[in-house]
Amino acid sequence: MPPRSPVWHPFTQHALQPDAVGIARGEGAWLETSNGRRILDAISSWWVVTHGHCHPRIVAGVKQQAEMLDQVIFAGFTHEPAERLAAKLIELAPPGLAHVFFSDSGSVAV
């Protein structure tokens, strides 16, 4: 890590920001610093990694999908995994709900 990070981390006052802890890897509920110190990720990295870091099944799924299509704009385009997931979600939804809107955050979802 550089002596003073150029990254402006969330919820910090940049001029007063203490040095961030450098994380080299994660596995399950644990984060590991570059010097080998293990830290329990008790908040799942802000609730994003609920199944743990580097879960083998998730890593395999991401790898498989990235080898076929890493990303595509959703305006005017679609892809099979999104269509398949939307159909499954509609099966679980109450009657009358026939469309799924995928969003990347809670703010966009409402």
MOPAC internal coordinates of N, CA, C and O (Angstrom, degrees):
PM7 1SCF
backbone

  N    0.0000 0     0.00 0     0.00 0    0    0    0
  C    1.4540 1     0.00 0     0.00 0    1    0    0
  C    1.5342 1   107.89 1     0.00 0    2    1    0
  O    1.2310 1   120.61 1   -40.02 1    3    2    1
  N    1.3454 1   116.44 1   139.98 1    3    2    1
  C    1.4684 1   119.41 1   177.35 1    5    3    2
  C    1.5274 1   110.23 1   -64.28 1    6    5    3
  O    1.2310 1   120.38 1   -21.05 1    7    6    5
  N    1.3340 1   116.88 1   158.95 1    7    6    5
  C    1.4615 1   119.25 1  -178.85 1    9    7    6
  C    1.5279 1   112.54 1   -56.40 1   10    9    7
  O    1.2310 1   119.77 1   142.27 1   11   10    9
  N    1.2975 1   118.05 1   -37.73 1   11   10    9
  C    1.4634 1   122.36 1   177.46 1   13   11   10
  C    1.5166 1   106.79 1  -133.78 1   14   13   11
  O    1.2310 1   120.40 1   -65.78 1   15   14   13
  N    1.3177 1   116.83 1   114.22 1   15   14   13
  C    1.4576 1   121.90 1  -175.02 1   17   15   14
  C    1.5250 1   111.41 1   -65.60 1   18   17   15
  O    1.2310 1   119.88 1   -41.96 1   19   18   17
  N    1.3357 1   117.84 1   138.04 1   19   18   17
  C    1.4603 1   121.05 1   173.83 1   21   19   18
  C    1.5300 1   112.27 1   -81.35 1   22   21   19
  O    1.2310 1   120.32 1   175.85 1   23   22   21
  N    1.3339 1   116.99 1    -4.15 1   23   22   21
  C    1.4649 1   121.36 1  -178.38 1   25   23   22
  C    1.5217 1   109.57 1   -81.09 1   26   25   23
  O    1.2310 1   120.66 1   -47.50 1   27   26   25
  N    1.3268 1   116.35 1   132.50 1   27   26   25
  C    1.4585 1   121.20 1   173.64 1   29   27   26
  C    1.5228 1   106.37 1   -95.41 1   30   29   27
  O    1.2310 1   120.59 1   -78.82 1   31   30   29
  N    1.3023 1   116.49 1   101.18 1   31   30   29
  C    1.4615 1   122.05 1  -175.57 1   33   31   30
  C    1.5247 1   111.30 1   -76.03 1   34   33   31
  O    1.2310 1   120.10 1   -28.15 1   35   34   33
  N    1.3288 1   117.42 1   151.85 1   35   34   33
  C    1.4650 1   121.25 1   179.99 1   37   35   34
  C    1.5319 1   111.98 1   -58.95 1   38   37   35
  O    1.2310 1   121.45 1   -32.54 1   39   38   37
  N    1.3101 1   114.84 1   147.46 1   39   38   37
  C    1.4677 1   122.67 1   174.59 1   41   39   38
  C    1.5225 1   113.34 1    59.08 1   42   41   39
  O    1.2310 1   120.70 1  -143.46 1   43   42   41
  N    1.3268 1   116.28 1    36.54 1   43   42   41
  C    1.4591 1   119.83 1   177.30 1   45   43   42
  C    1.5164 1   109.53 1  -130.35 1   46   45   43
  O    1.2310 1   121.04 1   -26.79 1   47   46   45
  N    1.2952 1   115.61 1   153.21 1   47   46   45
  C    1.4552 1   121.85 1   170.00 1   49   47   46
  C    1.5198 1   103.55 1   -95.63 1   50   49   47
  O    1.2310 1   120.40 1   -69.38 1   51   50   49
  N    1.3282 1   116.84 1   110.62 1   51   50   49
  C    1.4553 1   121.81 1  -168.13 1   53   51   50
  C    1.5316 1   113.09 1   -53.08 1   54   53   51
  O    1.2310 1   120.04 1   138.46 1   55   54   53
  N    1.3093 1   117.52 1   -41.54 1   55   54   53
  C    1.4669 1   119.83 1  -177.62 1   57   55   54
  C    1.5271 1   111.98 1   -66.77 1   58   57   55
  O    1.2310 1   120.14 1   153.76 1   59   58   57
  N    1.3231 1   117.33 1   -26.24 1   59   58   57
  C    1.4659 1   121.36 1  -176.99 1   61   59   58
  C    1.5260 1   112.75 1  -107.68 1   62   61   59
  O    1.2310 1   120.57 1  -176.68 1   63   62   61
  N    1.3175 1   116.52 1     3.32 1   63   62   61
  C    1.4616 1   121.62 1  -173.95 1   65   63   62
  C    1.5230 1   111.70 1   -60.91 1   66   65   63
  O    1.2310 1   120.20 1   -55.91 1   67   66   65
  N    1.3363 1   117.23 1   124.09 1   67   66   65
  C    1.4721 1   118.57 1   173.91 1   69   67   66
  C    1.5276 1   109.38 1   -71.63 1   70   69   67
  O    1.2310 1   120.61 1   -17.63 1   71   70   69
  N    1.2962 1   116.43 1   162.37 1   71   70   69
  C    1.4633 1   119.68 1   177.69 1   73   71   70
  C    1.5236 1   109.56 1   -60.97 1   74   73   71
  O    1.2310 1   121.07 1   -47.56 1   75   74   73
  N    1.3225 1   115.56 1   132.44 1   75   74   73
  C    1.4635 1   121.18 1   178.33 1   77   75   74
  C    1.5282 1   109.19 1   -74.82 1   78   77   75
  O    1.2310 1   120.99 1   -27.97 1   79   78   77
  N    1.3140 1   115.72 1   152.03 1   79   78   77
  C    1.4653 1   121.28 1   176.53 1   81   79   78
  C    1.5251 1   107.72 1   -78.56 1   82   81   79
  O    1.2310 1   120.06 1   -57.98 1   83   82   81
  N    1.3091 1   117.49 1   122.02 1   83   82   81
  C    1.4623 1   121.90 1  -179.82 1   85   83   82
  C    1.5177 1   111.14 1   -77.39 1   86   85   83
  O    1.2310 1   120.53 1   -55.79 1   87   86   85
  N    1.3199 1   116.60 1   124.21 1   87   86   85
  C    1.4630 1   122.10 1   179.87 1   89   87   86
  C    1.5236 1   108.68 1  -106.20 1   90   89   87
  O    1.2310 1   120.71 1   -51.84 1   91   90   89
  N    1.3206 1   116.24 1   128.16 1   91   90   89
  C    1.4642 1   121.54 1  -178.71 1   93   91   90
  C    1.5204 1   112.83 1   -95.54 1   94   93   91
  O    1.2310 1   120.53 1   147.57 1   95   94   93
  N    1.3440 1   116.59 1   -32.43 1   95   94   93
  C    1.4619 1   118.99 1  -178.49 1   97   95   94
  C    1.5183 1   109.96 1  -162.24 1   98   97   95
  O    1.2310 1   121.22 1   -11.85 1   99   98   97
  N    1.3149 1   115.26 1   168.15 1   99   98   97
  C    1.4532 1   120.86 1   176.62 1  101   99   98
  C    1.5150 1   109.65 1  -140.86 1  102  101   99
  O    1.2310 1   121.15 1   -31.43 1  103  102  101
  N    1.3274 1   115.40 1   148.57 1  103  102  101
  C    1.4641 1   120.36 1   176.64 1  105  103  102
  C    1.5222 1   107.94 1  -151.97 1  106  105  103
  O    1.2310 1   121.08 1   -56.20 1  107  106  105
  N    1.3298 1   115.54 1   123.80 1  107  106  105
  C    1.4583 1   119.55 1  -177.45 1  109  107  106
  C    1.5202 1   110.34 1    60.74 1  110  109  107
  O    1.2310 1   120.31 1    50.91 1  111  110  109
  N    1.3111 1   117.02 1  -129.09 1  111  110  109
  C    1.4633 1   121.80 1  -179.45 1  113  111  110
  C    1.5255 1   112.42 1   -89.25 1  114  113  111
  O    1.2310 1   119.92 1  -172.92 1  115  114  113
  N    1.3220 1   117.75 1     7.08 1  115  114  113
  C    1.4610 1   120.93 1  -172.95 1  117  115  114
  C    1.5194 1   113.13 1  -112.58 1  118  117  115
  O    1.2310 1   121.44 1   -38.01 1  119  118  117
  N    1.3291 1   114.86 1   141.99 1  119  118  117
  C    1.4585 1   123.41 1   169.97 1  121  119  118
  C    1.5215 1   106.62 1  -108.20 1  122  121  119
  O    1.2310 1   120.54 1   -28.47 1  123  122  121
  N    1.3176 1   116.57 1   151.53 1  123  122  121
  C    1.4570 1   119.83 1   179.26 1  125  123  122
  C    1.5189 1   109.27 1  -130.88 1  126  125  123
  O    1.2310 1   120.72 1   -50.29 1  127  126  125
  N    1.3314 1   116.23 1   129.71 1  127  126  125
  C    1.4588 1   120.91 1   178.68 1  129  127  126
  C    1.5209 1   109.66 1   -77.64 1  130  129  127
  O    1.2310 1   121.00 1   -10.89 1  131  130  129
  N    1.3252 1   115.70 1   169.11 1  131  130  129
  C    1.4603 1   119.97 1  -178.92 1  133  131  130
  C    1.5302 1   111.93 1   -64.87 1  134  133  131
  O    1.2310 1   119.91 1   159.15 1  135  134  133
  N    1.3417 1   117.79 1   -20.85 1  135  134  133
  C    1.4698 1   119.24 1   177.24 1  137  135  134
  C    1.5278 1   112.38 1   -97.46 1  138  137  135
  O    1.2310 1   120.17 1  -168.00 1  139  138  137
  N    1.3539 1   117.27 1    12.00 1  139  138  137
  C    1.4585 1   121.75 1   173.09 1  141  139  138
  C    1.5173 1   116.19 1    91.48 1  142  141  139
  O    1.2310 1   119.56 1  -179.53 1  143  142  141
  N    1.3185 1   118.45 1     0.47 1  143  142  141
  C    1.4684 1   120.24 1   178.65 1  145  143  142
  C    1.5211 1   109.64 1   -71.92 1  146  145  143
  O    1.2310 1   120.53 1   -47.59 1  147  146  145
  N    1.3394 1   116.59 1   132.41 1  147  146  145
  C    1.4625 1   121.29 1   179.62 1  149  147  146
  C    1.5203 1   109.68 1   -96.16 1  150  149  147
  O    1.2310 1   121.14 1   -43.01 1  151  150  149
  N    1.3402 1   115.42 1   136.99 1  151  150  149
  C    1.4574 1   122.28 1  -179.96 1  153  151  150
  C    1.5236 1   107.73 1  -128.10 1  154  153  151
  O    1.2310 1   120.40 1   -52.20 1  155  154  153
  N    1.3299 1   116.84 1   127.80 1  155  154  153
  C    1.4597 1   121.01 1   177.05 1  157  155  154
  C    1.5242 1   108.98 1   -71.26 1  158  157  155
  O    1.2310 1   120.39 1   -57.04 1  159  158  157
  N    1.3234 1   116.87 1   122.96 1  159  158  157
  C    1.4671 1   121.71 1   178.40 1  161  159  158
  C    1.5265 1   108.06 1   -87.15 1  162  161  159
  O    1.2310 1   120.66 1  -103.95 1  163  162  161
  N    1.3070 1   116.33 1    76.05 1  163  162  161
  C    1.4646 1   122.15 1  -172.76 1  165  163  162
  C    1.5225 1   113.46 1   -71.40 1  166  165  163
  O    1.2310 1   119.64 1   167.43 1  167  166  165
  N    1.3389 1   118.30 1   -12.57 1  167  166  165
  C    1.4700 1   119.57 1   177.38 1  169  167  166
  C    1.5303 1   111.57 1  -110.72 1  170  169  167
  O    1.2310 1   120.30 1  -164.43 1  171  170  169
  N    1.3091 1   117.04 1    15.57 1  171  170  169
  C    1.4737 1   122.36 1   178.07 1  173  171  170
  C    1.5242 1   111.96 1    51.08 1  174  173  171
  O    1.2310 1   120.88 1  -135.95 1  175  174  173
  N    1.3296 1   115.91 1    44.05 1  175  174  173
  C    1.4686 1   122.15 1  -178.71 1  177  175  174
  C    1.5239 1   111.21 1    47.26 1  178  177  175
  O    1.2310 1   121.67 1  -119.75 1  179  178  177
  N    1.3109 1   114.41 1    60.25 1  179  178  177
  C    1.4616 1   124.05 1  -176.77 1  181  179  178
  C    1.5186 1   111.14 1    58.63 1  182  181  179
  O    1.2310 1   120.56 1  -132.61 1  183  182  181
  N    1.3127 1   116.53 1    47.39 1  183  182  181
  C    1.4633 1   124.67 1   169.87 1  185  183  182
  C    1.5262 1   113.38 1    66.82 1  186  185  183
  O    1.2310 1   120.14 1  -157.96 1  187  186  185
  N    1.3235 1   117.33 1    22.04 1  187  186  185
  C    1.4638 1   120.43 1  -177.65 1  189  187  186
  C    1.5242 1   111.60 1   -97.75 1  190  189  187
  O    1.2310 1   119.82 1   150.63 1  191  190  189
  N    1.3104 1   117.96 1   -29.37 1  191  190  189
  C    1.4600 1   121.46 1  -176.65 1  193  191  190
  C    1.5300 1   110.33 1  -111.18 1  194  193  191
  O    1.2310 1   121.17 1  -116.64 1  195  194  193
  N    1.3179 1   115.37 1    63.36 1  195  194  193
  C    1.4638 1   120.15 1  -175.28 1  197  195  194
  C    1.5257 1   113.13 1   -66.74 1  198  197  195
  O    1.2310 1   119.82 1   159.22 1  199  198  197
  N    1.3117 1   117.95 1   -20.78 1  199  198  197
  C    1.4652 1   121.01 1  -179.94 1  201  199  198
  C    1.5226 1   111.73 1  -100.43 1  202  201  199
  O    1.2310 1   120.26 1  -172.33 1  203  202  201
  N    1.3150 1   117.11 1     7.67 1  203  202  201
  C    1.4603 1   121.79 1   178.95 1  205  203  202
  C    1.5170 1   111.70 1    95.03 1  206  205  203
  O    1.2310 1   121.60 1   -22.53 1  207  206  205
  N    1.3166 1   114.54 1   157.47 1  207  206  205
  C    1.4660 1   120.84 1   179.21 1  209  207  206
  C    1.5212 1   110.28 1   -72.23 1  210  209  207
  O    1.2310 1   120.69 1   -41.38 1  211  210  209
  N    1.3061 1   116.29 1   138.62 1  211  210  209
  C    1.4687 1   123.93 1   174.19 1  213  211  210
  C    1.5232 1   113.07 1    55.32 1  214  213  211
  O    1.2310 1   120.36 1  -140.62 1  215  214  213
  N    1.3262 1   116.91 1    39.38 1  215  214  213
  C    1.4699 1   120.41 1   176.99 1  217  215  214
  C    1.5334 1   107.37 1   -60.99 1  218  217  215
  O    1.2310 1   119.68 1   -53.64 1  219  218  217
  N    1.3271 1   118.21 1   126.36 1  219  218  217
  C    1.4662 1   120.73 1  -173.34 1  221  219  218
  C    1.5311 1   114.28 1   -54.55 1  222  221  219
  O    1.2310 1   119.78 1   139.73 1  223  222  221
  N    1.3165 1   118.03 1   -40.27 1  223  222  221
  C    1.4704 1   120.10 1  -178.59 1  225  223  222
  C    1.5317 1   110.91 1   -68.14 1  226  225  223
  O    1.2310 1   120.46 1   140.81 1  227  226  225
  N    1.3203 1   116.72 1   -39.19 1  227  226  225
  C    1.4631 1   120.36 1   179.35 1  229  227  226
  C    1.5219 1   110.28 1   -70.22 1  230  229  227
  O    1.2310 1   120.16 1   137.07 1  231  230  229
  N    1.3367 1   117.29 1   -42.93 1  231  230  229
  C    1.4662 1   120.98 1   177.59 1  233  231  230
  C    1.5298 1   109.97 1   -58.53 1  234  233  231
  O    1.2310 1   120.19 1   135.94 1  235  234  233
  N    1.3266 1   117.25 1   -44.06 1  235  234  233
  C    1.4697 1   120.97 1  -179.99 1  237  235  234
  C    1.5247 1   110.99 1   -63.82 1  238  237  235
  O    1.2310 1   120.14 1   137.81 1  239  238  237
  N    1.3336 1   117.34 1   -42.19 1  239  238  237
  C    1.4612 1   120.64 1   179.21 1  241  239  238
  C    1.5159 1   112.59 1   -65.27 1  242  241  239
  O    1.2310 1   120.31 1   137.12 1  243  242  241
  N    1.3273 1   117.01 1   -42.88 1  243  242  241
  C    1.4683 1   121.23 1   178.17 1  245  243  242
  C    1.5232 1   109.81 1   -63.84 1  246  245  243
  O    1.2310 1   120.35 1   135.77 1  247  246  245
  N    1.3310 1   116.93 1   -44.23 1  247  246  245
  C    1.4683 1   121.07 1   179.68 1  249  247  246
  C    1.5294 1   110.65 1   -61.08 1  250  249  247
  O    1.2310 1   120.81 1   133.23 1  251  250  249
  N    1.3294 1   116.05 1   -46.77 1  251  250  249
  C    1.4675 1   120.17 1  -179.15 1  253  251  250
  C    1.5289 1   110.58 1   -60.91 1  254  253  251
  O    1.2310 1   120.16 1   134.61 1  255  254  253
  N    1.3281 1   117.31 1   -45.39 1  255  254  253
  C    1.4617 1   120.11 1  -179.09 1  257  255  254
  C    1.5254 1   111.18 1   -67.37 1  258  257  255
  O    1.2310 1   119.94 1   138.08 1  259  258  257
  N    1.3369 1   117.72 1   -41.92 1  259  258  257
  C    1.4622 1   121.15 1  -178.33 1  261  259  258
  C    1.5243 1   111.97 1   -64.37 1  262  261  259
  O    1.2310 1   120.31 1   152.22 1  263  262  261
  N    1.3244 1   117.02 1   -27.78 1  263  262  261
  C    1.4631 1   120.17 1   177.68 1  265  263  262
  C    1.5260 1   111.87 1   -72.94 1  266  265  263
  O    1.2310 1   120.06 1   159.27 1  267  266  265
  N    1.3457 1   117.49 1   -20.73 1  267  266  265
  C    1.4714 1   121.24 1   179.29 1  269  267  266
  C    1.5277 1   111.35 1   -99.18 1  270  269  267
  O    1.2310 1   121.03 1   132.36 1  271  270  269
  N    1.3362 1   115.63 1   -47.64 1  271  270  269
  C    1.4640 1   121.19 1  -177.82 1  273  271  270
  C    1.5161 1   107.08 1  -158.79 1  274  273  271
  O    1.2310 1   120.66 1   -63.86 1  275  274  273
  N    1.3256 1   116.34 1   116.14 1  275  274  273
  C    1.4607 1   118.59 1  -177.56 1  277  275  274
  C    1.5229 1   112.51 1   -82.29 1  278  277  275
  O    1.2310 1   120.03 1   142.14 1  279  278  277
  N    1.3228 1   117.55 1   -37.86 1  279  278  277
  C    1.4562 1   121.04 1  -179.06 1  281  279  278
  C    1.5181 1   108.60 1  -167.96 1  282  281  279
  O    1.2310 1   120.77 1   -31.31 1  283  282  281
  N    1.3140 1   116.14 1   148.69 1  283  282  281
  C    1.4593 1   120.83 1   173.12 1  285  283  282
  C    1.5238 1   107.15 1  -149.45 1  286  285  283
  O    1.2310 1   120.62 1   -37.06 1  287  286  285
  N    1.3134 1   116.42 1   142.94 1  287  286  285
  C    1.4578 1   120.15 1   177.22 1  289  287  286
  C    1.5266 1   108.31 1   -60.45 1  290  289  287
  O    1.2310 1   120.43 1   -41.36 1  291  290  289
  N    1.3232 1   116.77 1   138.64 1  291  290  289
  C    1.4577 1   120.80 1  -175.05 1  293  291  290
  C    1.5248 1   111.99 1   -90.72 1  294  293  291
  O    1.2310 1   119.88 1   175.73 1  295  294  293
  N    1.3058 1   117.84 1    -4.27 1  295  294  293
  C    1.4668 1   121.40 1   178.36 1  297  295  294
  C    1.5271 1   108.61 1   -83.16 1  298  297  295
  O    1.2310 1   120.76 1   -76.63 1  299  298  297
  N    1.3276 1   116.15 1   103.37 1  299  298  297
  C    1.4583 1   120.18 1   179.11 1  301  299  298
  C    1.5188 1   114.68 1    88.28 1  302  301  299
  O    1.2310 1   119.79 1   174.83 1  303  302  301
  N    1.3307 1   118.01 1    -5.17 1  303  302  301
  C    1.4563 1   122.21 1   177.86 1  305  303  302
  C    1.5287 1   109.00 1  -126.77 1  306  305  303
  O    1.2310 1   120.63 1   -19.35 1  307  306  305
  N    1.3127 1   116.41 1   160.65 1  307  306  305
  C    1.4642 1   121.11 1   174.83 1  309  307  306
  C    1.5146 1   108.15 1  -148.85 1  310  309  307
  O    1.2310 1   120.40 1    -3.34 1  311  310  309
  N    1.3108 1   116.83 1   176.66 1  311  310  309
  C    1.4637 1   121.14 1   176.99 1  313  311  310
  C    1.5253 1   108.84 1  -153.75 1  314  313  311
  O    1.2310 1   121.13 1   -21.64 1  315  314  313
  N    1.3174 1   115.44 1   158.36 1  315  314  313
  C    1.4623 1   122.30 1  -172.32 1  317  315  314
  C    1.5291 1   114.40 1   -57.77 1  318  317  315
  O    1.2310 1   118.69 1   134.08 1  319  318  317
  N    1.3398 1   120.11 1   -45.92 1  319  318  317
  C    1.4683 1   117.53 1   179.84 1  321  319  318
  C    1.5320 1   113.10 1   -58.70 1  322  321  319
  O    1.2310 1   119.59 1   141.52 1  323  322  321
  N    1.3105 1   118.39 1   -38.48 1  323  322  321
  C    1.4721 1   121.08 1   178.28 1  325  323  322
  C    1.5206 1   110.57 1   -67.79 1  326  325  323
  O    1.2310 1   119.99 1   137.75 1  327  326  325
  N    1.3117 1   117.63 1   -42.25 1  327  326  325
  C    1.4644 1   121.39 1   179.19 1  329  327  326
  C    1.5339 1   110.54 1   -63.07 1  330  329  327
  O    1.2310 1   120.82 1   137.09 1  331  330  329
  N    1.3192 1   116.04 1   -42.91 1  331  330  329
  C    1.4657 1   121.40 1  -179.29 1  333  331  330
  C    1.5359 1   110.91 1   -64.99 1  334  333  331
  O    1.2310 1   120.33 1   134.74 1  335  334  333
  N    1.3328 1   116.97 1   -45.26 1  335  334  333
  C    1.4625 1   120.40 1   179.63 1  337  335  334
  C    1.5269 1   111.18 1   -65.38 1  338  337  335
  O    1.2310 1   120.16 1   138.18 1  339  338  337
  N    1.3299 1   117.30 1   -41.82 1  339  338  337
  C    1.4640 1   120.37 1   179.00 1  341  339  338
  C    1.5254 1   110.87 1   -60.46 1  342  341  339
  O    1.2310 1   120.24 1   136.98 1  343  342  341
  N    1.3129 1   117.14 1   -43.02 1  343  342  341
  C    1.4691 1   120.56 1   179.22 1  345  343  342
  C    1.5306 1   110.93 1   -62.08 1  346  345  343
  O    1.2310 1   120.06 1   139.16 1  347  346  345
  N    1.3311 1   117.48 1   -40.84 1  347  346  345
  C    1.4684 1   120.61 1   178.49 1  349  347  346
  C    1.5253 1   111.28 1   -65.94 1  350  349  347
  O    1.2310 1   120.28 1   139.37 1  351  350  349
  N    1.3333 1   117.06 1   -40.63 1  351  350  349
  C    1.4668 1   120.48 1   179.41 1  353  351  350
  C    1.5204 1   111.46 1   -65.10 1  354  353  351
  O    1.2310 1   120.37 1   141.13 1  355  354  353
  N    1.3317 1   116.89 1   -38.87 1  355  354  353
  C    1.4657 1   120.79 1   178.88 1  357  355  354
  C    1.5289 1   110.45 1   -64.29 1  358  357  355
  O    1.2310 1   120.15 1   144.42 1  359  358  357
  N    1.3210 1   117.33 1   -35.58 1  359  358  357
  C    1.4715 1   120.40 1   176.18 1  361  359  358
  C    1.5284 1   111.30 1   -60.75 1  362  361  359
  O    1.2310 1   120.06 1   148.86 1  363  362  361
  N    1.3164 1   117.48 1   -31.14 1  363  362  361
  C    1.4646 1   122.20 1  -178.99 1  365  363  362
  C    1.5276 1   112.95 1   -87.55 1  366  365  363
  O    1.2310 1   120.52 1   162.81 1  367  366  365
  N    1.3247 1   116.62 1   -17.19 1  367  366  365
  C    1.4663 1   121.44 1  -174.90 1  369  367  366
  C    1.5301 1   111.27 1   -78.85 1  370  369  367
  O    1.2310 1   120.52 1   -21.01 1  371  370  369
  N    1.3330 1   116.62 1   158.99 1  371  370  369
  C    1.4679 1   120.26 1   175.59 1  373  371  370
  C    1.5293 1   110.75 1   -62.05 1  374  373  371
  O    1.2310 1   120.06 1   -25.93 1  375  374  373
  N    1.3264 1   117.50 1   154.07 1  375  374  373
  C    1.4687 1   120.87 1   178.22 1  377  375  374
  C    1.5326 1   110.67 1   -54.59 1  378  377  375
  O    1.2310 1   121.20 1   -37.03 1  379  378  377
  N    1.3170 1   115.30 1   142.97 1  379  378  377
  C    1.4561 1   120.88 1   178.71 1  381  379  378
  C    1.5190 1   113.94 1    96.95 1  382  381  379
  O    1.2310 1   120.30 1   163.38 1  383  382  381
  N    1.3145 1   117.03 1   -16.62 1  383  382  381
  C    1.4677 1   120.06 1   176.25 1  385  383  382
  C    1.5225 1   107.46 1   -94.78 1  386  385  383
  O    1.2310 1   120.86 1   -69.93 1  387  386  385
  N    1.3183 1   115.95 1   110.07 1  387  386  385
  C    1.4599 1   119.59 1  -170.17 1  389  387  386
  C    1.5269 1   113.84 1  -121.02 1  390  389  387
  O    1.2310 1   120.08 1  -173.37 1  391  390  389
  N    1.3319 1   117.45 1     6.63 1  391  390  389
  C    1.4624 1   120.08 1   179.51 1  393  391  390
  C    1.5256 1   109.65 1  -137.31 1  394  393  391
  O    1.2310 1   121.07 1   -26.48 1  395  394  393
  N    1.3172 1   115.56 1   153.52 1  395  394  393
  C    1.4583 1   122.34 1   178.00 1  397  395  394
  C    1.5202 1   107.76 1  -122.28 1  398  397  395
  O    1.2310 1   120.81 1   -47.19 1  399  398  397
  N    1.3391 1   116.06 1   132.81 1  399  398  397
  C    1.4653 1   121.15 1   173.95 1  401  399  398
  C    1.5178 1   107.27 1  -110.39 1  402  401  399
  O    1.2310 1   120.42 1   -64.24 1  403  402  401
  N    1.3287 1   116.79 1   115.76 1  403  402  401
  C    1.4591 1   120.98 1   178.49 1  405  403  402
  C    1.5240 1   108.79 1   -86.26 1  406  405  403
  O    1.2310 1   120.88 1   -47.22 1  407  406  405
  N    1.3157 1   115.92 1   132.78 1  407  406  405
  C    1.4622 1   119.76 1   178.19 1  409  407  406
  C    1.5203 1   109.48 1  -130.71 1  410  409  407
  O    1.2310 1   121.01 1   -14.37 1  411  410  409
  N    1.3194 1   115.68 1   165.63 1  411  410  409
  C    1.4624 1   119.66 1  -177.77 1  413  411  410
  C    1.5208 1   113.22 1  -104.24 1  414  413  411
  O    1.2310 1   120.39 1  -177.39 1  415  414  413
  N    1.3394 1   116.86 1     2.61 1  415  414  413
  C    1.4603 1   119.23 1   177.64 1  417  415  414
  C    1.5175 1   109.89 1  -162.71 1  418  417  415
  O    1.2310 1   120.79 1   -14.79 1  419  418  417
  N    1.3077 1   116.10 1   165.21 1  419  418  417
  C    1.4566 1   120.61 1   178.12 1  421  419  418
  C    1.5122 1   112.52 1   -64.70 1  422  421  419
  O    1.2310 1   120.10 1   146.00 1  423  422  421
  N    1.3311 1   117.42 1   -34.00 1  423  422  421
  C    1.4629 1   120.56 1   179.79 1  425  423  422
  C    1.5227 1   111.28 1   -63.34 1  426  425  423
  O    1.2310 1   120.94 1   138.16 1  427  426  425
  N    1.3211 1   115.80 1   -41.84 1  427  426  425
  C    1.4589 1   120.79 1  -179.09 1  429  427  426
  C    1.5245 1   110.45 1   -71.28 1  430  429  427
  O    1.2310 1   120.38 1   151.03 1  431  430  429
  N    1.3202 1   116.87 1   -28.97 1  431  430  429
  C    1.4634 1   121.25 1  -174.19 1  433  431  430
  C    1.5183 1   113.49 1   -71.46 1  434  433  431
  O    1.2310 1   119.69 1   157.65 1  435  434  433
  N    1.3325 1   118.21 1   -22.35 1  435  434  433
  C    1.4714 1   119.11 1  -175.73 1  437  435  434
  C    1.5066 1   113.10 1  -103.31 1  438  437  435
  O    1.2310 1   120.10 1   180.00 1  439  438  437

